[in-house]
Amino acid sequence: MATKIIVYTKNNCPNCMRAKMLLDSCPVEVEIVEKNIEESIEAYDECVNKYESNTAPTFRINGRTIMGFNEGEIMNVLGL
């Protein structure tokens, strides 16, 4: 079963692009849901108010919130 990953992104964000490349090449099965906080007020409110993050990218993986692009932490949460 694929691990669901929600990624909160912004337009023209270099770390968001790096994060998407990392997840696209992930050696485990993942379901990626991208939510752009500049294009969706609902995504912005969810990211900022629910998960208390104003950083892009922000990840929700296995019930955990990861703020910013931290490859090591992402891989650790995925069990890699």
mmCIF file of the N, C-alpha and C atoms, coordinates in Angstrom:
data_MODEL
# 
_entry.id   MODEL 
# 
loop_
_atom_site.group_PDB 
_atom_site.id 
_atom_site.type_symbol 
_atom_site.label_atom_id 
_atom_site.label_alt_id 
_atom_site.label_comp_id 
_atom_site.label_asym_id 
_atom_site.label_entity_id 
_atom_site.label_seq_id 
_atom_site.pdbx_PDB_ins_code 
_atom_site.Cartn_x 
_atom_site.Cartn_y 
_atom_site.Cartn_z 
_atom_site.occupancy 
_atom_site.B_iso_or_equiv 
_atom_site.pdbx_formal_charge 
_atom_site.auth_seq_id 
_atom_site.auth_comp_id 
_atom_site.auth_asym_id 
_atom_site.auth_atom_id 
_atom_site.pdbx_PDB_model_num 
ATOM 1   N N  . MET A 1 1  ? 0.838  -1.181 0.000  1.00 0.00 ? 1  MET A N  1 
ATOM 2   C CA . MET A 1 1  ? 0.000  0.000  0.000  1.00 0.00 ? 1  MET A CA 1 
ATOM 3   C C  . MET A 1 1  ? 0.883  1.246  0.000  1.00 0.00 ? 1  MET A C  1 
ATOM 4   N N  . ALA A 1 2  ? 0.539  2.196  -0.816 1.00 0.00 ? 2  ALA A N  1 
ATOM 5   C CA . ALA A 1 2  ? 1.339  3.412  -0.954 1.00 0.00 ? 2  ALA A CA 1 
ATOM 6   C C  . ALA A 1 2  ? 1.200  4.305  0.275  1.00 0.00 ? 2  ALA A C  1 
ATOM 7   N N  . THR A 1 3  ? 2.295  4.944  0.635  1.00 0.00 ? 3  THR A N  1 
ATOM 8   C CA . THR A 1 3  ? 2.289  5.935  1.698  1.00 0.00 ? 3  THR A CA 1 
ATOM 9   C C  . THR A 1 3  ? 1.811  7.257  1.114  1.00 0.00 ? 3  THR A C  1 
ATOM 10  N N  . LYS A 1 4  ? 0.789  7.835  1.737  1.00 0.00 ? 4  LYS A N  1 
ATOM 11  C CA . LYS A 1 4  ? 0.264  9.117  1.257  1.00 0.00 ? 4  LYS A CA 1 
ATOM 12  C C  . LYS A 1 4  ? 1.119  10.250 1.808  1.00 0.00 ? 4  LYS A C  1 
ATOM 13  N N  . ILE A 1 5  ? 1.551  11.119 0.902  1.00 0.00 ? 5  ILE A N  1 
ATOM 14  C CA . ILE A 1 5  ? 2.360  12.276 1.275  1.00 0.00 ? 5  ILE A CA 1 
ATOM 15  C C  . ILE A 1 5  ? 1.671  13.519 0.742  1.00 0.00 ? 5  ILE A C  1 
ATOM 16  N N  . ILE A 1 6  ? 1.350  14.438 1.642  1.00 0.00 ? 6  ILE A N  1 
ATOM 17  C CA . ILE A 1 6  ? 0.821  15.733 1.225  1.00 0.00 ? 6  ILE A CA 1 
ATOM 18  C C  . ILE A 1 6  ? 1.982  16.710 1.248  1.00 0.00 ? 6  ILE A C  1 
ATOM 19  N N  . VAL A 1 7  ? 2.161  17.426 0.140  1.00 0.00 ? 7  VAL A N  1 
ATOM 20  C CA . VAL A 1 7  ? 3.240  18.407 0.032  1.00 0.00 ? 7  VAL A CA 1 
ATOM 21  C C  . VAL A 1 7  ? 2.611  19.769 -0.229 1.00 0.00 ? 7  VAL A C  1 
ATOM 22  N N  . TYR A 1 8  ? 2.845  20.697 0.689  1.00 0.00 ? 8  TYR A N  1 
ATOM 23  C CA . TYR A 1 8  ? 2.386  22.073 0.515  1.00 0.00 ? 8  TYR A CA 1 
ATOM 24  C C  . TYR A 1 8  ? 3.514  22.835 -0.167 1.00 0.00 ? 8  TYR A C  1 
ATOM 25  N N  . THR A 1 9  ? 3.212  23.415 -1.324 1.00 0.00 ? 9  THR A N  1 
ATOM 26  C CA . THR A 1 9  ? 4.235  24.056 -2.144 1.00 0.00 ? 9  THR A CA 1 
ATOM 27  C C  . THR A 1 9  ? 3.866  25.497 -2.467 1.00 0.00 ? 9  THR A C  1 
ATOM 28  N N  . LYS A 1 10 ? 4.834  26.193 -3.077 1.00 0.00 ? 10 LYS A N  1 
ATOM 29  C CA . LYS A 1 10 ? 4.639  27.545 -3.601 1.00 0.00 ? 10 LYS A CA 1 
ATOM 30  C C  . LYS A 1 10 ? 5.156  27.567 -5.036 1.00 0.00 ? 10 LYS A C  1 
ATOM 31  N N  . ASN A 1 11 ? 4.718  28.548 -5.791 1.00 0.00 ? 11 ASN A N  1 
ATOM 32  C CA . ASN A 1 11 ? 5.217  28.739 -7.151 1.00 0.00 ? 11 ASN A CA 1 
ATOM 33  C C  . ASN A 1 11 ? 6.679  29.183 -7.113 1.00 0.00 ? 11 ASN A C  1 
ATOM 34  N N  . ASN A 1 12 ? 7.452  28.757 -8.078 1.00 0.00 ? 12 ASN A N  1 
ATOM 35  C CA . ASN A 1 12 ? 8.851  29.179 -8.238 1.00 0.00 ? 12 ASN A CA 1 
ATOM 36  C C  . ASN A 1 12 ? 9.684  28.968 -6.980 1.00 0.00 ? 12 ASN A C  1 
ATOM 37  N N  . CYS A 1 13 ? 9.450  27.873 -6.304 1.00 0.00 ? 13 CYS A N  1 
ATOM 38  C CA . CYS A 1 13 ? 10.158 27.543 -5.064 1.00 0.00 ? 13 CYS A CA 1 
ATOM 39  C C  . CYS A 1 13 ? 11.186 26.454 -5.371 1.00 0.00 ? 13 CYS A C  1 
ATOM 40  N N  . PRO A 1 14 ? 12.490 26.786 -5.340 1.00 0.00 ? 14 PRO A N  1 
ATOM 41  C CA . PRO A 1 14 ? 13.519 25.789 -5.664 1.00 0.00 ? 14 PRO A CA 1 
ATOM 42  C C  . PRO A 1 14 ? 13.466 24.548 -4.771 1.00 0.00 ? 14 PRO A C  1 
ATOM 43  N N  . ASN A 1 15 ? 13.244 24.736 -3.476 1.00 0.00 ? 15 ASN A N  1 
ATOM 44  C CA . ASN A 1 15 ? 13.187 23.575 -2.580 1.00 0.00 ? 15 ASN A CA 1 
ATOM 45  C C  . ASN A 1 15 ? 11.944 22.729 -2.820 1.00 0.00 ? 15 ASN A C  1 
ATOM 46  N N  . CYS A 1 16 ? 10.858 23.355 -3.263 1.00 0.00 ? 16 CYS A N  1 
ATOM 47  C CA . CYS A 1 16 ? 9.655  22.591 -3.615 1.00 0.00 ? 16 CYS A CA 1 
ATOM 48  C C  . CYS A 1 16 ? 9.941  21.710 -4.823 1.00 0.00 ? 16 CYS A C  1 
ATOM 49  N N  . MET A 1 17 ? 10.649 22.250 -5.790 1.00 0.00 ? 17 MET A N  1 
ATOM 50  C CA . MET A 1 17 ? 11.007 21.472 -6.981 1.00 0.00 ? 17 MET A CA 1 
ATOM 51  C C  . MET A 1 17 ? 11.934 20.319 -6.614 1.00 0.00 ? 17 MET A C  1 
ATOM 52  N N  . ARG A 1 18 ? 12.905 20.578 -5.734 1.00 0.00 ? 18 ARG A N  1 
ATOM 53  C CA . ARG A 1 18 ? 13.809 19.515 -5.276 1.00 0.00 ? 18 ARG A CA 1 
ATOM 54  C C  . ARG A 1 18 ? 13.031 18.424 -4.549 1.00 0.00 ? 18 ARG A C  1 
ATOM 55  N N  . ALA A 1 19 ? 12.072 18.836 -3.730 1.00 0.00 ? 19 ALA A N  1 
ATOM 56  C CA . ALA A 1 19 ? 11.267 17.874 -2.974 1.00 0.00 ? 19 ALA A CA 1 
ATOM 57  C C  . ALA A 1 19 ? 10.460 16.986 -3.911 1.00 0.00 ? 19 ALA A C  1 
ATOM 58  N N  . LYS A 1 20 ? 9.850  17.577 -4.933 1.00 0.00 ? 20 LYS A N  1 
ATOM 59  C CA . LYS A 1 20 ? 9.064  16.785 -5.887 1.00 0.00 ? 20 LYS A CA 1 
ATOM 60  C C  . LYS A 1 20 ? 9.951  15.803 -6.638 1.00 0.00 ? 20 LYS A C  1 
ATOM 61  N N  . MET A 1 21 ? 11.163 16.227 -6.999 1.00 0.00 ? 21 MET A N  1 
ATOM 62  C CA . MET A 1 21 ? 12.096 15.325 -7.682 1.00 0.00 ? 21 MET A CA 1 
ATOM 63  C C  . MET A 1 21 ? 12.473 14.165 -6.766 1.00 0.00 ? 21 MET A C  1 
ATOM 64  N N  . LEU A 1 22 ? 12.726 14.460 -5.493 1.00 0.00 ? 22 LEU A N  1 
ATOM 65  C CA . LEU A 1 22 ? 13.070 13.414 -4.531 1.00 0.00 ? 22 LEU A CA 1 
ATOM 66  C C  . LEU A 1 22 ? 11.931 12.404 -4.407 1.00 0.00 ? 22 LEU A C  1 
ATOM 67  N N  . LEU A 1 23 ? 10.718 12.891 -4.244 1.00 0.00 ? 23 LEU A N  1 
ATOM 68  C CA . LEU A 1 23 ? 9.578  11.995 -4.063 1.00 0.00 ? 23 LEU A CA 1 
ATOM 69  C C  . LEU A 1 23 ? 9.271  11.200 -5.327 1.00 0.00 ? 23 LEU A C  1 
ATOM 70  N N  . ASP A 1 24 ? 9.471  11.815 -6.489 1.00 0.00 ? 24 ASP A N  1 
ATOM 71  C CA . ASP A 1 24 ? 9.249  11.104 -7.753 1.00 0.00 ? 24 ASP A CA 1 
ATOM 72  C C  . ASP A 1 24 ? 10.218 9.940  -7.935 1.00 0.00 ? 24 ASP A C  1 
ATOM 73  N N  . SER A 1 25 ? 11.400 10.043 -7.326 1.00 0.00 ? 25 SER A N  1 
ATOM 74  C CA . SER A 1 25 ? 12.401 8.978  -7.461 1.00 0.00 ? 25 SER A CA 1 
ATOM 75  C C  . SER A 1 25 ? 12.478 8.092  -6.216 1.00 0.00 ? 25 SER A C  1 
ATOM 76  N N  . CYS A 1 26 ? 11.508 8.217  -5.338 1.00 0.00 ? 26 CYS A N  1 
ATOM 77  C CA . CYS A 1 26 ? 11.498 7.476  -4.078 1.00 0.00 ? 26 CYS A CA 1 
ATOM 78  C C  . CYS A 1 26 ? 11.422 5.971  -4.344 1.00 0.00 ? 26 CYS A C  1 
ATOM 79  N N  . PRO A 1 27 ? 12.252 5.170  -3.643 1.00 0.00 ? 27 PRO A N  1 
ATOM 80  C CA . PRO A 1 27 ? 12.272 3.723  -3.883 1.00 0.00 ? 27 PRO A CA 1 
ATOM 81  C C  . PRO A 1 27 ? 11.095 2.968  -3.262 1.00 0.00 ? 27 PRO A C  1 
ATOM 82  N N  . VAL A 1 28 ? 10.233 3.644  -2.517 1.00 0.00 ? 28 VAL A N  1 
ATOM 83  C CA . VAL A 1 28 ? 9.033  3.000  -1.977 1.00 0.00 ? 28 VAL A CA 1 
ATOM 84  C C  . VAL A 1 28 ? 7.816  3.608  -2.659 1.00 0.00 ? 28 VAL A C  1 
ATOM 85  N N  . GLU A 1 29 ? 6.716  2.878  -2.610 1.00 0.00 ? 29 GLU A N  1 
ATOM 86  C CA . GLU A 1 29 ? 5.493  3.350  -3.268 1.00 0.00 ? 29 GLU A CA 1 
ATOM 87  C C  . GLU A 1 29 ? 4.876  4.487  -2.456 1.00 0.00 ? 29 GLU A C  1 
ATOM 88  N N  . VAL A 1 30 ? 4.697  5.639  -3.106 1.00 0.00 ? 30 VAL A N  1 
ATOM 89  C CA . VAL A 1 30 ? 4.102  6.795  -2.446 1.00 0.00 ? 30 VAL A CA 1 
ATOM 90  C C  . VAL A 1 30 ? 2.980  7.367  -3.310 1.00 0.00 ? 30 VAL A C  1 
ATOM 91  N N  . GLU A 1 31 ? 2.002  7.940  -2.637 1.00 0.00 ? 31 GLU A N  1 
ATOM 92  C CA . GLU A 1 31 ? 0.931  8.686  -3.296 1.00 0.00 ? 31 GLU A CA 1 
ATOM 93  C C  . GLU A 1 31 ? 1.153  10.142 -2.915 1.00 0.00 ? 31 GLU A C  1 
ATOM 94  N N  . ILE A 1 32 ? 1.491  10.967 -3.886 1.00 0.00 ? 32 ILE A N  1 
ATOM 95  C CA . ILE A 1 32 ? 1.827  12.362 -3.627 1.00 0.00 ? 32 ILE A CA 1 
ATOM 96  C C  . ILE A 1 32 ? 0.623  13.239 -3.941 1.00 0.00 ? 32 ILE A C  1 
ATOM 97  N N  . VAL A 1 33 ? 0.241  14.051 -2.958 1.00 0.00 ? 33 VAL A N  1 
ATOM 98  C CA . VAL A 1 33 ? -0.824 15.029 -3.137 1.00 0.00 ? 33 VAL A CA 1 
ATOM 99  C C  . VAL A 1 33 ? -0.183 16.398 -2.950 1.00 0.00 ? 33 VAL A C  1 
ATOM 100 N N  . GLU A 1 34 ? -0.126 17.169 -4.030 1.00 0.00 ? 34 GLU A N  1 
ATOM 101 C CA . GLU A 1 34 ? 0.480  18.498 -3.962 1.00 0.00 ? 34 GLU A CA 1 
ATOM 102 C C  . GLU A 1 34 ? -0.604 19.540 -3.756 1.00 0.00 ? 34 GLU A C  1 
ATOM 103 N N  . LYS A 1 35 ? -0.377 20.427 -2.787 1.00 0.00 ? 35 LYS A N  1 
ATOM 104 C CA . LYS A 1 35 ? -1.302 21.523 -2.510 1.00 0.00 ? 35 LYS A CA 1 
ATOM 105 C C  . LYS A 1 35 ? -0.504 22.825 -2.549 1.00 0.00 ? 35 LYS A C  1 
ATOM 106 N N  . ASN A 1 36 ? -0.816 23.669 -3.512 1.00 0.00 ? 36 ASN A N  1 
ATOM 107 C CA . ASN A 1 36 ? -0.094 24.925 -3.680 1.00 0.00 ? 36 ASN A CA 1 
ATOM 108 C C  . ASN A 1 36 ? -0.737 25.992 -2.804 1.00 0.00 ? 36 ASN A C  1 
ATOM 109 N N  . ILE A 1 37 ? 0.025  26.513 -1.842 1.00 0.00 ? 37 ILE A N  1 
ATOM 110 C CA . ILE A 1 37 ? -0.527 27.475 -0.883 1.00 0.00 ? 37 ILE A CA 1 
ATOM 111 C C  . ILE A 1 37 ? -0.679 28.875 -1.471 1.00 0.00 ? 37 ILE A C  1 
ATOM 112 N N  . GLU A 1 38 ? -0.120 29.117 -2.649 1.00 0.00 ? 38 GLU A N  1 
ATOM 113 C CA . GLU A 1 38 ? -0.312 30.404 -3.314 1.00 0.00 ? 38 GLU A CA 1 
ATOM 114 C C  . GLU A 1 38 ? -1.537 30.389 -4.224 1.00 0.00 ? 38 GLU A C  1 
ATOM 115 N N  . GLU A 1 39 ? -1.967 29.207 -4.607 1.00 0.00 ? 39 GLU A N  1 
ATOM 116 C CA . GLU A 1 39 ? -3.086 29.089 -5.541 1.00 0.00 ? 39 GLU A CA 1 
ATOM 117 C C  . GLU A 1 39 ? -4.381 28.648 -4.880 1.00 0.00 ? 39 GLU A C  1 
ATOM 118 N N  . SER A 1 40 ? -4.309 28.207 -3.638 1.00 0.00 ? 40 SER A N  1 
ATOM 119 C CA . SER A 1 40 ? -5.502 27.715 -2.941 1.00 0.00 ? 40 SER A CA 1 
ATOM 120 C C  . SER A 1 40 ? -5.534 28.255 -1.516 1.00 0.00 ? 40 SER A C  1 
ATOM 121 N N  . ILE A 1 41 ? -6.552 29.053 -1.214 1.00 0.00 ? 41 ILE A N  1 
ATOM 122 C CA . ILE A 1 41 ? -6.689 29.586 0.142  1.00 0.00 ? 41 ILE A CA 1 
ATOM 123 C C  . ILE A 1 41 ? -6.941 28.455 1.136  1.00 0.00 ? 41 ILE A C  1 
ATOM 124 N N  . GLU A 1 42 ? -7.623 27.402 0.688  1.00 0.00 ? 42 GLU A N  1 
ATOM 125 C CA . GLU A 1 42 ? -7.863 26.253 1.570  1.00 0.00 ? 42 GLU A CA 1 
ATOM 126 C C  . GLU A 1 42 ? -6.547 25.566 1.933  1.00 0.00 ? 42 GLU A C  1 
ATOM 127 N N  . ALA A 1 43 ? -5.674 25.397 0.946  1.00 0.00 ? 43 ALA A N  1 
ATOM 128 C CA . ALA A 1 43 ? -4.368 24.782 1.207  1.00 0.00 ? 43 ALA A CA 1 
ATOM 129 C C  . ALA A 1 43 ? -3.540 25.665 2.133  1.00 0.00 ? 43 ALA A C  1 
ATOM 130 N N  . TYR A 1 44 ? -3.577 26.974 1.901  1.00 0.00 ? 44 TYR A N  1 
ATOM 131 C CA . TYR A 1 44 ? -2.840 27.913 2.759  1.00 0.00 ? 44 TYR A CA 1 
ATOM 132 C C  . TYR A 1 44 ? -3.348 27.821 4.200  1.00 0.00 ? 44 TYR A C  1 
ATOM 133 N N  . ASP A 1 45 ? -4.668 27.898 4.380  1.00 0.00 ? 45 ASP A N  1 
ATOM 134 C CA . ASP A 1 45 ? -5.242 27.830 5.726  1.00 0.00 ? 45 ASP A CA 1 
ATOM 135 C C  . ASP A 1 45 ? -4.891 26.520 6.420  1.00 0.00 ? 45 ASP A C  1 
ATOM 136 N N  . GLU A 1 46 ? -4.957 25.415 5.690  1.00 0.00 ? 46 GLU A N  1 
ATOM 137 C CA . GLU A 1 46 ? -4.632 24.108 6.254  1.00 0.00 ? 46 GLU A CA 1 
ATOM 138 C C  . GLU A 1 46 ? -3.176 24.065 6.707  1.00 0.00 ? 46 GLU A C  1 
ATOM 139 N N  . CYS A 1 47 ? -2.284 24.514 5.840  1.00 0.00 ? 47 CYS A N  1 
ATOM 140 C CA . CYS A 1 47 ? -0.851 24.477 6.142  1.00 0.00 ? 47 CYS A CA 1 
ATOM 141 C C  . CYS A 1 47 ? -0.518 25.371 7.338  1.00 0.00 ? 47 CYS A C  1 
ATOM 142 N N  . VAL A 1 48 ? -1.016 26.596 7.307  1.00 0.00 ? 48 VAL A N  1 
ATOM 143 C CA . VAL A 1 48 ? -0.663 27.577 8.337  1.00 0.00 ? 48 VAL A CA 1 
ATOM 144 C C  . VAL A 1 48 ? -1.418 27.333 9.643  1.00 0.00 ? 48 VAL A C  1 
ATOM 145 N N  . ASN A 1 49 ? -2.720 27.153 9.563  1.00 0.00 ? 49 ASN A N  1 
ATOM 146 C CA . ASN A 1 49 ? -3.526 27.068 10.782 1.00 0.00 ? 49 ASN A CA 1 
ATOM 147 C C  . ASN A 1 49 ? -3.562 25.674 11.401 1.00 0.00 ? 49 ASN A C  1 
ATOM 148 N N  . LYS A 1 50 ? -3.677 24.650 10.585 1.00 0.00 ? 50 LYS A N  1 
ATOM 149 C CA . LYS A 1 50 ? -3.765 23.287 11.122 1.00 0.00 ? 50 LYS A CA 1 
ATOM 150 C C  . LYS A 1 50 ? -2.395 22.732 11.500 1.00 0.00 ? 50 LYS A C  1 
ATOM 151 N N  . TYR A 1 51 ? -1.394 22.980 10.635 1.00 0.00 ? 51 TYR A N  1 
ATOM 152 C CA . TYR A 1 51 ? -0.070 22.404 10.863 1.00 0.00 ? 51 TYR A CA 1 
ATOM 153 C C  . TYR A 1 51 ? 0.957  23.422 11.327 1.00 0.00 ? 51 TYR A C  1 
ATOM 154 N N  . GLU A 1 52 ? 0.527  24.675 11.508 1.00 0.00 ? 52 GLU A N  1 
ATOM 155 C CA . GLU A 1 52 ? 1.369  25.748 12.053 1.00 0.00 ? 52 GLU A CA 1 
ATOM 156 C C  . GLU A 1 52 ? 2.671  25.922 11.288 1.00 0.00 ? 52 GLU A C  1 
ATOM 157 N N  . SER A 1 53 ? 2.580  25.878 9.964  1.00 0.00 ? 53 SER A N  1 
ATOM 158 C CA . SER A 1 53 ? 3.762  26.056 9.128  1.00 0.00 ? 53 SER A CA 1 
ATOM 159 C C  . SER A 1 53 ? 3.504  27.131 8.088  1.00 0.00 ? 53 SER A C  1 
ATOM 160 N N  . ASN A 1 54 ? 4.445  28.046 7.966  1.00 0.00 ? 54 ASN A N  1 
ATOM 161 C CA . ASN A 1 54 ? 4.378  29.037 6.889  1.00 0.00 ? 54 ASN A CA 1 
ATOM 162 C C  . ASN A 1 54 ? 5.572  28.859 5.958  1.00 0.00 ? 54 ASN A C  1 
ATOM 163 N N  . THR A 1 55 ? 6.112  27.642 5.955  1.00 0.00 ? 55 THR A N  1 
ATOM 164 C CA . THR A 1 55 ? 7.288  27.303 5.166  1.00 0.00 ? 55 THR A CA 1 
ATOM 165 C C  . THR A 1 55 ? 6.895  26.395 4.006  1.00 0.00 ? 55 THR A C  1 
ATOM 166 N N  . ALA A 1 56 ? 7.513  26.632 2.875  1.00 0.00 ? 56 ALA A N  1 
ATOM 167 C CA . ALA A 1 56 ? 7.323  25.735 1.730  1.00 0.00 ? 56 ALA A CA 1 
ATOM 168 C C  . ALA A 1 56 ? 8.682  25.177 1.338  1.00 0.00 ? 56 ALA A C  1 
ATOM 169 N N  . PRO A 1 57 ? 8.745  23.890 1.100  1.00 0.00 ? 57 PRO A N  1 
ATOM 170 C CA . PRO A 1 57 ? 7.656  22.938 1.207  1.00 0.00 ? 57 PRO A CA 1 
ATOM 171 C C  . PRO A 1 57 ? 7.413  22.504 2.649  1.00 0.00 ? 57 PRO A C  1 
ATOM 172 N N  . THR A 1 58 ? 6.200  22.083 2.904  1.00 0.00 ? 58 THR A N  1 
ATOM 173 C CA . THR A 1 58 ? 5.823  21.430 4.154  1.00 0.00 ? 58 THR A CA 1 
ATOM 174 C C  . THR A 1 58 ? 5.228  20.087 3.774  1.00 0.00 ? 58 THR A C  1 
ATOM 175 N N  . PHE A 1 59 ? 5.590  19.053 4.518  1.00 0.00 ? 59 PHE A N  1 
ATOM 176 C CA . PHE A 1 59 ? 5.162  17.687 4.222  1.00 0.00 ? 59 PHE A CA 1 
ATOM 177 C C  . PHE A 1 59 ? 4.319  17.141 5.361  1.00 0.00 ? 59 PHE A C  1 
ATOM 178 N N  . ARG A 1 60 ? 3.317  16.323 5.011  1.00 0.00 ? 60 ARG A N  1 
ATOM 179 C CA . ARG A 1 60 ? 2.578  15.513 5.971  1.00 0.00 ? 60 ARG A CA 1 
ATOM 180 C C  . ARG A 1 60 ? 2.783  14.066 5.550  1.00 0.00 ? 60 ARG A C  1 
ATOM 181 N N  . ILE A 1 61 ? 3.511  13.331 6.388  1.00 0.00 ? 61 ILE A N  1 
ATOM 182 C CA . ILE A 1 61 ? 3.828  11.931 6.099  1.00 0.00 ? 61 ILE A CA 1 
ATOM 183 C C  . ILE A 1 61 ? 3.577  11.119 7.366  1.00 0.00 ? 61 ILE A C  1 
ATOM 184 N N  . ASN A 1 62 ? 2.746  10.108 7.262  1.00 0.00 ? 62 ASN A N  1 
ATOM 185 C CA . ASN A 1 62 ? 2.485  9.214  8.403  1.00 0.00 ? 62 ASN A CA 1 
ATOM 186 C C  . ASN A 1 62 ? 2.136  9.983  9.674  1.00 0.00 ? 62 ASN A C  1 
ATOM 187 N N  . GLY A 1 63 ? 1.304  11.012 9.539  1.00 0.00 ? 63 GLY A N  1 
ATOM 188 C CA . GLY A 1 63 ? 0.871  11.784 10.699 1.00 0.00 ? 63 GLY A CA 1 
ATOM 189 C C  . GLY A 1 63 ? 1.878  12.791 11.215 1.00 0.00 ? 63 GLY A C  1 
ATOM 190 N N  . ARG A 1 64 ? 3.002  12.909 10.553 1.00 0.00 ? 64 ARG A N  1 
ATOM 191 C CA . ARG A 1 64 ? 4.040  13.859 10.980 1.00 0.00 ? 64 ARG A CA 1 
ATOM 192 C C  . ARG A 1 64 ? 4.112  15.027 10.024 1.00 0.00 ? 64 ARG A C  1 
ATOM 193 N N  . THR A 1 65 ? 4.455  16.180 10.560 1.00 0.00 ? 65 THR A N  1 
ATOM 194 C CA . THR A 1 65 ? 4.657  17.382 9.755  1.00 0.00 ? 65 THR A CA 1 
ATOM 195 C C  . THR A 1 65 ? 6.145  17.661 9.680  1.00 0.00 ? 65 THR A C  1 
ATOM 196 N N  . ILE A 1 66 ? 6.639  17.826 8.471  1.00 0.00 ? 66 ILE A N  1 
ATOM 197 C CA . ILE A 1 66 ? 8.040  18.189 8.248  1.00 0.00 ? 66 ILE A CA 1 
ATOM 198 C C  . ILE A 1 66 ? 8.035  19.537 7.548  1.00 0.00 ? 66 ILE A C  1 
ATOM 199 N N  . MET A 1 67 ? 8.643  20.521 8.191  1.00 0.00 ? 67 MET A N  1 
ATOM 200 C CA . MET A 1 67 ? 8.681  21.873 7.642  1.00 0.00 ? 67 MET A CA 1 
ATOM 201 C C  . MET A 1 67 ? 10.009 22.112 6.949  1.00 0.00 ? 67 MET A C  1 
ATOM 202 N N  . GLY A 1 68 ? 9.944  22.494 5.682  1.00 0.00 ? 68 GLY A N  1 
ATOM 203 C CA . GLY A 1 68 ? 11.156 22.733 4.910  1.00 0.00 ? 68 GLY A CA 1 
ATOM 204 C C  . GLY A 1 68 ? 11.652 21.451 4.267  1.00 0.00 ? 68 GLY A C  1 
ATOM 205 N N  . PHE A 1 69 ? 12.591 21.610 3.344  1.00 0.00 ? 69 PHE A N  1 
ATOM 206 C CA . PHE A 1 69 ? 13.134 20.455 2.627  1.00 0.00 ? 69 PHE A CA 1 
ATOM 207 C C  . PHE A 1 69 ? 14.278 19.864 3.429  1.00 0.00 ? 69 PHE A C  1 
ATOM 208 N N  . ASN A 1 70 ? 14.008 18.727 4.064  1.00 0.00 ? 70 ASN A N  1 
ATOM 209 C CA . ASN A 1 70 ? 14.998 18.020 4.861  1.00 0.00 ? 70 ASN A CA 1 
ATOM 210 C C  . ASN A 1 70 ? 14.993 16.566 4.387  1.00 0.00 ? 70 ASN A C  1 
ATOM 211 N N  . GLU A 1 71 ? 15.852 16.283 3.415  1.00 0.00 ? 71 GLU A N  1 
ATOM 212 C CA . GLU A 1 71 ? 15.864 14.963 2.781  1.00 0.00 ? 71 GLU A CA 1 
ATOM 213 C C  . GLU A 1 71 ? 16.043 13.840 3.793  1.00 0.00 ? 71 GLU A C  1 
ATOM 214 N N  . GLY A 1 72 ? 16.941 14.019 4.747  1.00 0.00 ? 72 GLY A N  1 
ATOM 215 C CA . GLY A 1 72 ? 17.194 12.983 5.742  1.00 0.00 ? 72 GLY A CA 1 
ATOM 216 C C  . GLY A 1 72 ? 15.969 12.678 6.582  1.00 0.00 ? 72 GLY A C  1 
ATOM 217 N N  . GLU A 1 73 ? 15.272 13.701 7.015  1.00 0.00 ? 73 GLU A N  1 
ATOM 218 C CA . GLU A 1 73 ? 14.078 13.498 7.836  1.00 0.00 ? 73 GLU A CA 1 
ATOM 219 C C  . GLU A 1 73 ? 12.956 12.843 7.025  1.00 0.00 ? 73 GLU A C  1 
ATOM 220 N N  . ILE A 1 74 ? 12.809 13.261 5.766  1.00 0.00 ? 74 ILE A N  1 
ATOM 221 C CA . ILE A 1 74 ? 11.795 12.662 4.896  1.00 0.00 ? 74 ILE A CA 1 
ATOM 222 C C  . ILE A 1 74 ? 12.076 11.172 4.718  1.00 0.00 ? 74 ILE A C  1 
ATOM 223 N N  . MET A 1 75 ? 13.319 10.826 4.415  1.00 0.00 ? 75 MET A N  1 
ATOM 224 C CA . MET A 1 75 ? 13.692 9.423  4.218  1.00 0.00 ? 75 MET A CA 1 
ATOM 225 C C  . MET A 1 75 ? 13.500 8.628  5.505  1.00 0.00 ? 75 MET A C  1 
ATOM 226 N N  . ASN A 1 76 ? 13.831 9.224  6.639  1.00 0.00 ? 76 ASN A N  1 
ATOM 227 C CA . ASN A 1 76 ? 13.665 8.556  7.926  1.00 0.00 ? 76 ASN A CA 1 
ATOM 228 C C  . ASN A 1 76 ? 12.196 8.239  8.198  1.00 0.00 ? 76 ASN A C  1 
ATOM 229 N N  . VAL A 1 77 ? 11.303 9.201  7.962  1.00 0.00 ? 77 VAL A N  1 
ATOM 230 C CA . VAL A 1 77 ? 9.873  8.983  8.188  1.00 0.00 ? 77 VAL A CA 1 
ATOM 231 C C  . VAL A 1 77 ? 9.332  7.904  7.251  1.00 0.00 ? 77 VAL A C  1 
ATOM 232 N N  . LEU A 1 78 ? 9.896  7.819  6.049  1.00 0.00 ? 78 LEU A N  1 
ATOM 233 C CA . LEU A 1 78 ? 9.482  6.790  5.091  1.00 0.00 ? 78 LEU A CA 1 
ATOM 234 C C  . LEU A 1 78 ? 10.126 5.431  5.377  1.00 0.00 ? 78 LEU A C  1 
ATOM 235 N N  . GLY A 1 79 ? 11.001 5.378  6.381  1.00 0.00 ? 79 GLY A N  1 
ATOM 236 C CA . GLY A 1 79 ? 11.647 4.121  6.743  1.00 0.00 ? 79 GLY A CA 1 
ATOM 237 C C  . GLY A 1 79 ? 12.803 3.740  5.848  1.00 0.00 ? 79 GLY A C  1 
ATOM 238 N N  . LEU A 1 80 ? 13.433 4.739  5.224  1.00 0.00 ? 80 LEU A N  1 
ATOM 239 C CA . LEU A 1 80 ? 14.552 4.467  4.312  1.00 0.00 ? 80 LEU A CA 1 
ATOM 240 C C  . LEU A 1 80 ? 15.876 4.899  4.912  1.00 0.00 ? 80 LEU A C  1 
# 
